[in-house]
Amino acid sequence: MNRPFQTSRRRFLIGAAAGGGLIVGYQLLGRPAGAETFLDMTVAGEAPLNAWVRIAADGTVTVAVPRAEMGQGVYTGLAMLVAEELEADWASVRVEQAPIDGVYGNIEILVDGLPFLPEDDGMVAGSVRWMTRKVAGMLGLQATGGSTTLRDGWEGMRHAGAAAREMLISAGAGKLGVGRGECRAEKGRVVHPASGRSVGYGEVAEAARRVELSEEPRLKTPEQWTLIGTSPARVDIPAKVDGSAEFGIDIRRPDMLHAAIATSPVFGGTLKSYDATKAKAMSGVVKVVEAAGGVAVIADNTWRARQALDAVAIEWDSGENGTVTSESIFARFARDHDEGDIDTHRDDGDVEEALAGAATVVEAEYRVPYLAHACMEPMNCTALVDDHRAEIWTGNQAPPLMRMAAAEAADLDGDDVTVHTPFLGGGFGRRSETDLAFQATAIARQVPGRPVKLTWSREDDMRHDMYRPAALSRFRIGLDAAGAPVAWSNRIVSQSVVANFMGRLMPGAPMLLKDKTTAEGAFDRPYEFANQRVEHVVSETHVPVGFWRSVGHSLNAFCVESAMDEAAHAAKADPVAFRLALLKNHPRAARVLQTAADAAGWGTPLPAGRGRGVALHRSFGSTVAEIAEVTVRGDGTLKVDRVVCAVDCGRAVQPDGVVAQMESGIVYGMTAAFYGAIDIVDGAVAQGNFPDYEMLRLADMPVVETHIVESGEPLGGVGEPGTPPIAAALANAIFAATGNRIRTLPLQKAGFAPAGVA
């Protein structure tokens, strides 16, 4: 039985047709859809004014935040948007995770997934974007990802705050017995300047609920902002400091059991047989069951469940994938590069003619490996199932998808499943996947009425991830006799992230548009060539791939910006000047690059063995330039001395948050650049834990200087854009220091690792 998927199949097909995103619209005037849902979460003395704002009698403002907080600061950023327009006292603002409701859907995540250049405002692109927004209103799904949270909330949540403000002003004026136009809102109060009297929001919140707005409220102008553009204390920090913050791994329920599960080490493998005789006799074991394609042990604590699982004798059938290796995968990529079906994402001018007439042609092949998400919080989900309902607790990036998976596993309708979303100890796209929700619910179904917490080991996580795709990327770059670039040809071979993700959710759902994520960061870079072509060949393997922080940008930025450096070297040109010459019609990107170069002292002499490398990348509505400065020592060990970062994200809603996210993205990207590699041996992942999947150590962390370049352009994301440029900046700096051009990651396999680990 598959009722939850059947009831929403039409919606999912619409989403797949528009690019695979999962989003929904919002309504703000009058009684917004979702206000009743938020009302269900009120306590005595609170008044919900719309789907985003509740106000208590003491003036406390509770903001419903519809996105997951995984350390990126969205609880604070989204609450700031509401509080700014509401004219709330920031000290009185609290946040609460929004329930599942269509009103909280993420429109931007789907629109951003369309395969158009950011500057493409032509009729076709405009029409498709318009249609996509309309379709988005039909989907009713919430998702956190794509660095879209503040971009999506920018209009909607400000309007929610403004609507609540106008309702409160009307109610306050009535209580004061004066005309509405004589009052204004100020720091959580409705003020009547002429008489000096005022009333607090809490005093009139209940009356404000009955106010009907006749027109859309006016938003404040940037000159009127008092909160946006500042850096108040983050609202999630106190609980994380005093230990009261609740992550998925912290969930405790009465009469709770614990579970561990084993599934085939080879993706696509099946269970042949198992003998649980020894496990069933072990202390604390409640049950050994088949569930979700594997074998699970239910016990009275996680350790006992894990120990008993190790005692189960399991035989797997690896099938035809049991001989696949990383080498055979790249051999397949090389074959498909020449023989596979090509998706052309950009084709300007006549590339072949320009290459034929070029004085110099630079040819290069770059390779990047699979990468795991490696979230610090172990993957986990707690589920409770009985005959009529199911309830799950799990850190996740898409509550409606978790509900659907749990409903399928429990054979229930979606409305009979409740999803709780605590803090996430890292997400990076991994916690948008539904495997844990399905497994935990399927296991809990075996012990009706008792909650079961499924906890994966680190080895489970490393070997059963949905990985950042491996890829092969080949370039041909033509230069004229003066070294000026005349042609750019780039063909990428990798798996399709969206096709994989949608295939797990809706097997057989059609992909009606090209998967932009496979070529993003390659076809939509800001550099202009009269003749340029960017292509992608989908080459599927048995390894499951998914969304990984910055997705295709993470791999294409390394390849593109390294190839740009090769071209600059062949042209005997300064790498920054070479790039600036290609950005004449993109002053925003040029300004970011120049800002980083100036701050890094680009062009000033360095001692022998030291080098600077630059990379510029545009992603998720933001442009980031990073310059790495490294020292390569005589013994081959490497020290990253500093990284200078310049970012234009339109406006910095919370500048400290922007800086923190740039630093976070750089750390994540450096870890991947130096160490990240998931190797496939005999069809399975070879790595199992951090000793063989290294993390960057504190001692090897460089000084990071971040410069925010305010442009006033539409809001861009900041959660992911800091990650893509750093690998290329490091590789280009190593080349500058040693003359060694690195075309395959990770750097450690090329002999370059920070001194603290080498």
C-alpha positions in Angstrom: 0.0 0.0 0.0 1.3 3.4 -0.9 -1.4 5.9 -0.2 0.7 8.9 0.8 2.6 8.9 -2.4 -0.5 8.3 -4.5 -2.3 11.3 -3.0 0.5 13.6 -4.0 1.8 12.0 -7.2 0.4 14.7 -9.4 2.1 17.4 -7.4 5.4 15.5 -7.5 5.2 15.1 -11.3 4.6 18.8 -11.6 7.7 19.4 -9.4 9.8 17.1 -11.5 8.6 18.8 -14.7 9.8 22.1 -13.4 13.2 20.8 -12.4 12.8 18.6 -9.4 12.4 21.2 -6.6 9.8 21.1 -3.8 8.1 24.3 -3.0 4.9 26.2 -2.3 3.5 29.8 -2.3 2.1 31.9 0.5 -0.9 34.2 1.2 -0.6 37.2 3.4 -3.7 39.4 3.4 -6.8 38.7 5.4 -6.5 35.2 7.0 -3.4 33.5 5.6 -3.7 29.8 5.0 -1.7 28.3 7.8 -2.9 30.6 10.6 -5.2 27.9 11.9 -2.2 25.5 11.9 -0.2 28.0 13.9 -3.2 28.5 16.2 -3.1 24.8 17.1 0.4 25.5 18.6 -0.7 28.4 20.8 -0.8 28.4 24.5 -3.1 30.3 26.8 -2.8 34.1 26.4 -1.3 34.0 22.9 -2.9 35.4 19.8 -1.9 34.2 16.3 -2.1 37.1 13.9 -1.1 35.1 10.8 0.9 32.0 9.9 4.1 33.5 11.1 3.4 35.7 14.1 1.9 35.0 17.6 1.9 37.5 20.3 1.4 36.7 24.0 -0.3 38.9 26.6 3.1 39.9 28.0 4.2 41.1 24.6 6.4 38.2 23.7 6.5 37.7 19.9 6.8 34.2 18.6 7.9 33.8 15.0 7.2 30.6 13.1 10.4 29.6 11.2 9.7 27.2 8.4 13.3 26.2 7.7 15.6 23.9 9.6 18.3 25.4 11.8 21.5 23.5 11.3 23.9 26.1 12.4 23.5 28.5 9.5 21.6 31.1 11.5 18.1 30.9 9.8 16.2 31.1 13.1 17.8 34.5 13.6 17.8 35.8 10.0 14.1 34.9 9.3 13.0 36.3 12.7 14.8 39.5 11.9 12.8 39.9 8.7 9.6 39.7 10.6 10.7 41.7 13.6 12.0 44.6 11.3 8.6 45.1 9.8 6.6 44.3 12.9 8.6 47.0 14.8 9.1 44.5 17.6 11.5 44.8 20.4 14.2 42.2 19.5 14.5 41.2 23.1 10.9 40.0 23.1 11.3 37.9 20.0 11.2 34.1 20.2 11.2 31.5 17.4 9.4 28.2 17.0 9.8 25.5 14.3 6.8 25.9 12.0 4.5 23.0 11.5 4.0 21.3 8.2 1.7 23.5 6.1 1.6 24.5 2.5 1.9 28.2 3.5 5.5 27.6 4.5 6.7 26.2 1.2 10.0 27.3 -0.4 9.3 28.9 -3.8 12.9 30.0 -4.4 14.4 26.6 -4.3 12.5 25.5 -7.4 12.9 28.7 -9.3 16.6 28.7 -8.6 16.8 25.2 -10.1 15.7 26.3 -13.5 18.4 25.9 -16.2 18.8 29.6 -17.1 21.6 32.0 -16.7 21.1 34.5 -13.8 21.1 37.4 -16.2 18.7 35.7 -18.7 15.6 37.9 -18.6 14.3 37.0 -22.0 10.8 36.0 -22.8 11.3 32.2 -22.5 13.2 32.4 -19.2 10.7 34.9 -17.9 7.7 32.8 -18.9 9.1 29.7 -17.4 9.9 31.4 -14.1 6.4 32.8 -14.0 4.9 29.4 -14.6 7.2 27.8 -12.1 6.0 30.2 -9.4 2.4 29.4 -10.2 3.1 25.7 -10.1 5.0 26.2 -6.9 1.7 27.2 -5.2 0.3 23.8 -5.9 3.0 21.7 -4.3 2.8 22.7 -0.6 6.1 21.3 0.4 8.8 22.7 2.8 12.5 22.3 2.2 15.7 23.9 3.5 18.5 23.9 0.9 20.0 25.7 -2.0 21.0 28.7 0.1 17.4 29.9 -0.5 16.1 30.4 3.0 16.5 34.2 3.3 16.0 34.7 -0.4 12.6 32.9 -0.2 11.6 34.6 3.0 12.8 38.1 2.0 9.4 39.2 0.7 7.0 36.8 2.4 8.2 37.1 6.0 8.6 40.9 5.8 5.0 41.1 4.6 3.9 38.8 7.4 5.6 41.2 9.9 4.1 44.3 8.2 0.6 42.7 8.1 0.8 42.0 11.8 2.0 45.5 12.5 -0.9 47.1 10.7 -3.4 44.9 12.5 -1.8 45.9 15.8 -1.9 49.6 15.0 -5.6 49.4 14.2 -6.4 47.5 17.4 -4.1 49.9 19.4 -5.8 53.0 18.0 -9.2 51.5 18.9 -8.1 50.9 22.5 -6.6 54.4 22.7 -9.8 55.9 21.2 -8.0 57.8 18.4 -7.8 57.6 14.7 -5.7 54.9 13.2 -3.7 57.3 11.1 -2.6 59.1 14.3 -0.7 56.1 15.6 2.5 54.3 14.8 4.3 51.2 15.9 7.5 51.4 17.9 9.5 48.8 19.8 6.6 46.5 20.5 4.1 49.2 21.3 1.4 51.2 19.5 2.2 54.9 20.1 -0.1 57.9 19.8 2.6 60.7 19.5 0.1 63.6 20.0 -0.9 62.5 23.5 2.2 60.6 24.4 0.1 57.5 25.2 0.8 54.0 24.1 -0.2 50.4 24.5 1.9 47.3 24.3 1.4 44.7 21.6 0.3 42.1 24.2 -2.5 44.4 25.4 -4.2 44.5 21.9 -3.0 41.3 20.3 -6.4 39.5 20.9 -8.3 42.5 19.3 -5.8 42.6 16.5 -6.8 39.1 15.5 -10.2 40.4 14.4 -8.8 43.1 12.2 -9.2 42.6 8.4 -6.7 44.3 6.2 -8.1 45.8 3.0 -4.8 46.3 1.2 -1.3 45.1 1.1 0.8 46.6 3.9 3.6 48.9 2.9 7.2 47.7 3.6 9.8 49.8 5.1 12.5 51.3 2.9 16.2 50.5 3.5 16.7 53.9 5.0 14.1 53.0 7.7 15.6 49.7 8.7 16.9 49.5 12.2 17.4 45.7 12.5 18.3 44.5 9.0 22.0 45.0 8.4 22.9 44.7 12.0 24.1 41.6 13.9 22.0 40.9 17.0 22.8 37.9 19.1 21.6 34.7 17.5 18.5 33.3 19.1 19.7 29.7 19.0 23.0 30.2 20.8 21.8 30.4 24.5 20.2 26.9 24.3 23.3 25.5 22.6 25.5 27.0 25.3 23.4 25.9 28.4 22.8 22.4 27.0 19.0 22.8 26.7 19.1 22.7 22.8 17.5 19.4 21.6 19.0 17.7 18.6 17.6 14.5 17.1 20.2 12.4 18.9 18.9 13.9 22.2 15.4 12.7 21.9 14.1 10.7 24.9 10.6 9.3 25.1 8.9 7.2 27.8 9.4 3.4 27.3 11.8 4.0 24.4 13.7 1.2 22.7 16.7 1.5 20.5 17.7 0.0 17.1 20.6 -0.7 14.8 20.3 -1.8 11.2 22.5 -3.5 8.7 21.9 -3.1 4.9 23.9 -4.4 1.9 27.4 -2.9 1.7 27.0 -3.0 -2.1 24.5 -0.5 -3.3 21.6 -2.4 -4.9 22.5 -5.6 -3.1 19.9 -7.7 -1.5 19.5 -9.8 1.7 20.1 -13.5 1.0 19.8 -15.0 4.5 20.6 -14.3 8.1 20.9 -16.2 11.4 20.0 -14.3 14.5 20.2 -17.1 17.0 23.2 -15.7 18.9 21.8 -12.1 18.8 18.4 -13.1 20.2 20.1 -14.7 23.3 22.0 -11.5 24.1 21.1 -9.3 27.1 18.7 -6.5 26.4 17.6 -7.7 22.9 13.9 -7.3 22.3 13.6 -8.4 18.7 15.5 -9.1 15.5 13.5 -8.2 12.4 13.8 -7.8 8.6 13.0 -4.2 7.8 13.7 -1.7 4.9 15.7 -4.3 3.0 18.0 -5.1 5.9 18.2 -6.7 9.3 17.5 -4.7 12.4 18.0 -5.4 16.1 15.7 -3.7 18.6 17.1 -3.6 22.2 17.0 -1.6 25.4 19.9 0.7 24.4 21.9 1.6 21.4 25.1 -0.2 22.4 23.3 -3.5 23.0 21.5 -3.2 19.7 24.8 -2.6 17.9 26.6 -5.5 19.7 23.7 -7.9 18.9 23.6 -6.7 15.3 27.3 -7.6 15.0 26.4 -11.1 16.2 23.9 -11.7 13.4 25.3 -13.9 10.6 24.2 -12.1 7.4 24.7 -13.2 3.8 24.2 -10.6 1.1 23.7 -11.0 -2.6 25.8 -8.2 -4.2 24.5 -8.8 -7.7 26.1 -7.3 -10.7 27.5 -4.3 -8.8 29.9 -6.4 -6.7 32.8 -5.9 -9.1 32.5 -2.1 -9.6 35.5 0.1 -8.5 36.4 3.7 -8.6 38.7 3.0 -11.6 35.9 1.2 -13.5 33.6 4.2 -12.8 36.1 6.7 -14.3 36.7 4.4 -17.2 33.0 4.5 -17.8 33.0 8.3 -17.6 35.8 8.5 -20.1 33.9 6.2 -22.5 30.7 8.1 -22.1 32.5 11.4 -22.6 33.0 10.3 -26.2 29.9 8.1 -26.7 27.2 9.3 -24.4 24.2 11.5 -24.9 25.1 15.1 -24.6 23.1 17.8 -22.9 24.2 21.2 -24.1 23.8 23.9 -21.5 25.5 26.7 -23.4 26.6 27.1 -27.0 27.7 30.6 -28.1 29.4 31.4 -31.4 31.4 28.8 -33.3 33.7 27.0 -30.9 35.2 24.5 -33.3 36.1 27.2 -35.8 37.6 29.4 -33.1 39.7 26.5 -31.7 40.9 25.6 -35.2 42.1 29.2 -35.7 43.7 29.6 -32.2 47.4 30.1 -31.9 47.4 28.0 -28.7 45.0 25.4 -27.4 45.1 24.5 -23.8 43.7 21.0 -23.2 43.2 19.6 -19.7 41.2 16.9 -17.9 40.1 17.3 -14.3 38.7 14.6 -12.0 36.9 14.9 -8.6 35.9 12.0 -6.4 32.7 11.1 -4.6 32.3 12.9 -1.3 30.4 12.0 1.9 28.5 14.6 3.9 30.0 13.4 7.2 27.6 15.4 9.5 28.9 15.6 13.0 25.6 14.4 14.5 25.2 10.7 13.8 22.2 10.0 11.5 19.2 9.1 13.6 15.4 9.0 13.8 13.0 8.2 16.5 9.6 6.7 15.5 6.4 5.7 17.3 3.8 3.6 15.4 0.4 2.2 16.4 -2.6 1.1 14.4 -3.9 4.6 13.8 -1.0 7.0 13.8 2.8 7.5 13.6 5.1 10.1 15.1 8.7 10.7 14.2 11.5 12.9 15.7 14.4 13.6 13.3 16.6 16.5 12.3 15.6 17.0 8.7 15.6 19.5 5.8 12.2 18.6 4.4 9.4 17.6 6.9 6.8 16.8 4.3 9.1 14.3 2.7 9.8 12.7 6.1 6.1 12.5 6.7 5.5 10.8 3.3 8.3 8.2 4.0 7.0 7.4 7.4 3.4 7.1 6.1 4.5 4.6 3.5 6.5 2.6 6.0 3.6 2.6 8.5 0.9 2.1 5.8 -0.9 5.2 6.9 -2.2 8.4 5.3 0.1 11.3 5.5 -2.3 13.2 7.8 -1.9 10.5 10.4 1.9 11.2 10.7 3.4 13.9 12.9 6.9 15.1 12.2 9.0 16.9 14.8 12.1 18.8 13.6 14.7 19.5 16.3 18.0 21.2 15.7 20.3 19.5 13.1 23.9 18.7 13.9 24.9 19.3 10.3 22.8 18.8 7.2 24.6 19.8 4.0 21.8 18.2 2.0 22.1 14.8 3.6 19.1 15.4 5.9 16.8 16.0 3.0 16.9 12.3 2.3 14.1 10.1 3.7 16.0 6.8 4.3 16.3 7.2 8.1 12.6 8.2 8.4 11.5 5.1 6.4 13.8 2.7 8.2 13.0 3.9 11.7 9.2 3.8 11.1 9.4 0.4 9.5 11.3 -0.9 12.5 9.0 0.8 15.1 6.1 -0.8 13.3 7.4 -4.1 14.7 6.8 -3.0 18.3 3.5 -1.0 18.2 3.0 1.6 20.8 6.7 1.9 21.8 9.0 4.6 20.5 12.2 3.3 18.8 15.3 5.4 18.2 17.3 4.2 15.2 20.9 5.4 15.4 23.4 4.8 12.6 27.1 4.2 13.4 29.7 6.4 11.7 30.5 3.5 9.5 26.8 3.2 8.5 26.8 6.9 7.6 30.0 6.8 5.6 29.1 3.7 3.7 25.4 4.4 3.0 25.3 8.1 2.2 23.9 9.8 -0.9 27.2 11.2 -2.2 28.4 14.3 -4.0 29.0 12.9 -7.5 32.3 12.0 -8.8 33.0 13.7 -12.2 35.3 14.0 -15.1 35.7 17.4 -16.8 37.6 18.1 -20.0 38.5 21.5 -21.4 39.8 22.9 -24.7 40.6 26.6 -24.4 41.8 28.6 -27.4 44.1 31.7 -27.2 45.1 34.0 -30.0 48.7 35.1 -30.7 48.5 37.8 -28.1 47.2 35.4 -25.4 43.6 36.6 -25.5 41.1 33.9 -25.0 39.0 33.2 -28.1 37.2 29.9 -27.3 36.1 27.8 -24.4 34.9 24.2 -24.6 34.0 22.2 -21.5 32.4 18.8 -21.3 31.5 17.3 -17.9 30.6 13.7 -17.2 28.8 12.7 -14.0 25.6 11.4 -12.5 22.5 13.4 -12.3 21.8 14.6 -8.8 18.1 15.6 -9.4 17.4 12.3 -11.3 18.8 10.3 -8.4 16.9 12.3 -5.8 13.6 12.2 -7.6 14.1 8.5 -8.4 14.3 7.7 -4.7 11.2 9.7 -4.0 9.1 8.9 -7.1 10.5 5.9 -9.1 9.7 6.4 -12.8 8.9 10.1 -12.5 10.0 11.8 -15.8 12.8 14.3 -16.0 11.3 16.8 -18.5 14.1 19.4 -18.2 17.9 19.1 -18.1 19.4 18.8 -14.7 21.0 22.1 -14.0 22.8 20.9 -10.9 25.2 18.7 -13.0 26.5 21.8 -15.0 25.9 24.6 -12.5 29.1 26.6 -12.0 30.3 25.7 -15.5 27.7 27.0 -17.9 26.6 30.0 -15.8 29.9 31.5 -14.8 30.2 35.3 -15.4 33.2 35.1 -17.8 32.4 36.1 -21.4 33.8 34.3 -24.4 32.7 35.1 -27.9 32.8 31.3 -28.6 31.9 29.0 -25.7 30.3 25.7 -25.3 29.5 23.8 -22.0 28.1 20.3 -22.2 27.2 17.5 -19.8 26.9 13.8 -20.3 24.9 11.9 -17.7 26.7 8.7 -16.8 24.9 6.7 -14.1 26.5 4.2 -11.8 25.1 2.2 -8.9 26.5 4.7 -6.4 23.6 6.9 -5.0 24.3 10.6 -5.3 22.5 13.6 -3.7 22.7 17.2 -2.8 26.0 18.1 -1.1 26.8 21.6 0.1 26.8 23.7 -3.1 26.1 20.6 -5.2 27.5 20.9 -8.8 29.2 24.2 -7.9 31.4 22.3 -5.5 33.0 20.3 -8.3 32.7 22.6 -11.3 34.3 25.5 -9.5 37.5 23.5 -8.9 37.6 22.4 -12.5 36.7 25.7 -14.2 38.8 28.0 -12.0 41.8 25.7 -12.3 41.4 25.6 -16.1 41.1 29.4 -16.0 44.5 29.5 -14.2 46.0 27.2 -16.8 44.8 29.4 -19.6 46.2 32.5 -17.8 49.6 30.8 -17.4 49.6 29.7 -21.1 48.8 33.3 -22.0 51.6 34.6 -19.8 49.1 36.8 -18.1 48.5 37.6 -14.4 45.6 35.3 -13.2 43.6 38.2 -11.7 44.1 40.5 -14.7 43.2 37.6 -17.1 39.9 37.1 -15.3 39.1 40.8 -15.1 39.4 41.1 -18.8 36.6 38.6 -19.2 34.4 40.4 -16.7 34.0 43.8 -18.5 30.2 43.3 -18.7 30.0 42.0 -15.2 31.0 44.8 -12.9 29.6 43.2 -9.8 31.8 40.1 -10.2 34.8 42.3 -11.2 34.4 44.4 -8.0 34.3 41.3 -5.8 37.5 40.0 -7.5 39.3 43.3 -7.2 38.3 43.6 -3.6 39.8 40.3 -2.7 42.9 41.0 -4.7 43.5 44.3 -3.1 42.9 42.9 0.4 45.3 40.0 -0.2 48.0 42.2 -1.5 47.9 40.5 -4.9 51.0 41.0 -6.9 53.3 41.8 -3.9 56.4 39.6 -3.7 56.4 36.4 -1.7 59.4 34.4 -0.4 60.4 31.2 -2.2 58.1 28.3 -1.5 55.0 30.6 -1.0 52.3 31.2 -3.5 48.9 32.8 -3.9 46.0 31.3 -5.8 42.8 33.0 -6.8 39.3 31.7 -7.7 36.1 33.5 -8.4 32.7 31.8 -8.4 29.1 32.8 -8.7 26.5 30.6 -7.1 23.1 30.8 -5.4 22.7 34.5 -6.3 26.0 35.5 -4.7 29.5 36.1 -6.0 32.6 35.0 -4.0 36.3 35.5 -4.7 38.8 33.7 -2.6 42.6 34.0 -2.5 44.6 31.4 -0.7 48.2 32.0 0.4 50.2 28.8 1.1 53.7 27.8 2.1 55.1 24.6 0.7 58.0 23.4 2.9 61.1 21.5 1.8 59.7 18.2 3.1 56.6 18.6 0.9 54.2 19.5 3.8 52.0 22.5 3.3 50.7 25.3 5.4 47.7 27.5 4.4 48.8 30.8 5.8 45.6 32.7 5.1 42.5 32.9 3.0 41.0 36.3 1.9 37.4 36.2 0.9 35.2 38.8 -0.7 31.4 38.2 -1.1 28.6 40.1 -2.7 25.3 38.6 -1.5 23.3 41.7 -2.5 22.5 42.8 1.1 23.9 41.4 4.3 20.8 40.9 6.5 23.1 39.9 9.4 26.7 40.7 8.6 28.2 38.5 11.4 26.2 35.6 10.0 27.5 36.2 6.5 31.1 36.2 7.8 30.4 33.0 9.8 29.0 31.2 6.8 31.9 32.2 4.5 34.3 30.8 7.2 32.2 27.7 7.5 32.0 27.1 3.8 35.8 27.6 3.5 36.5 25.0 6.3 34.1 22.5 4.7 35.6 23.1 1.3 39.2 22.9 2.5 38.5 19.6 4.3 37.1 18.2 1.0 39.9 19.6 -1.1 42.7 18.1 1.1 41.2 14.8 2.2 37.7 14.2 0.7 37.5 10.9 -1.3 35.0 8.1 -1.2 36.6 5.1 -2.9 34.6 2.2 -4.4 36.1 -1.2 -4.0 34.2 -4.4 -5.0 31.0 -2.3 -5.3 31.2 -0.9 -1.8 32.6 2.2 0.0 36.1 1.6 1.3 36.1 4.4 3.9 34.4 3.8 7.3 35.3 6.5 9.8 37.2 9.7 10.3 40.7 8.0 10.4 40.2 7.2 6.7 38.0 10.2 5.9 40.0 13.0 7.5 38.7 16.3 8.7 40.7 19.6 8.8 42.3 20.0 12.2 42.2 23.2 14.2 46.0 23.5 14.0 45.8 23.6 10.2 43.1 26.2 10.0 44.3 29.4 8.4 43.4 33.0 9.2 40.3 33.9 7.1 39.5 37.5 6.3 36.0 38.2 4.9 35.1 41.4 3.1 31.4 42.0 2.4 30.8 43.9 -0.8 27.3 45.5 -0.5 25.7 46.0 -4.0 22.0 46.5 -3.1 21.2 43.8 -5.7 18.6 41.1 -5.0 19.4 39.0 -2.0 21.8 36.1 -2.6 22.4 33.0 -0.5 25.4 32.6 1.9 25.2 29.1 3.3 26.9 27.5 0.3 28.7 30.1 -1.9 31.8 30.1 0.3 32.6 26.4 -0.4 33.1 26.2 -4.2 36.1 28.5 -4.8 38.4 27.3 -2.1 39.7 24.0 -3.7 40.7 25.9 -6.9 42.3 28.7 -4.9 44.4 26.2 -3.0 45.4 24.2 -6.1 46.3 27.5 -7.9 48.4 28.6 -4.9 50.3 25.3 -4.9 51.0 25.8 -8.6 52.2 29.3 -7.9 54.5 28.0 -5.2 55.8 24.9 -6.9 54.9 24.8 -10.6 52.9 21.6 -9.9 49.5 21.7 -11.6 47.0 19.5 -9.7 44.1 18.2 -11.8 42.7 15.5 -9.5 41.4 15.9 -6.0 42.0 15.4 -3.1 45.3 17.3 -2.7 46.5 14.7 -0.2 46.7 12.1 -2.9 48.8 14.5 -5.0 51.3 14.7 -2.1 50.0 17.9 -0.5 48.5 17.8 3.0 48.7 20.2 5.9 51.7 19.7 8.1 49.7 18.7 11.1 48.5 15.5 9.4 51.1 14.6 6.8 
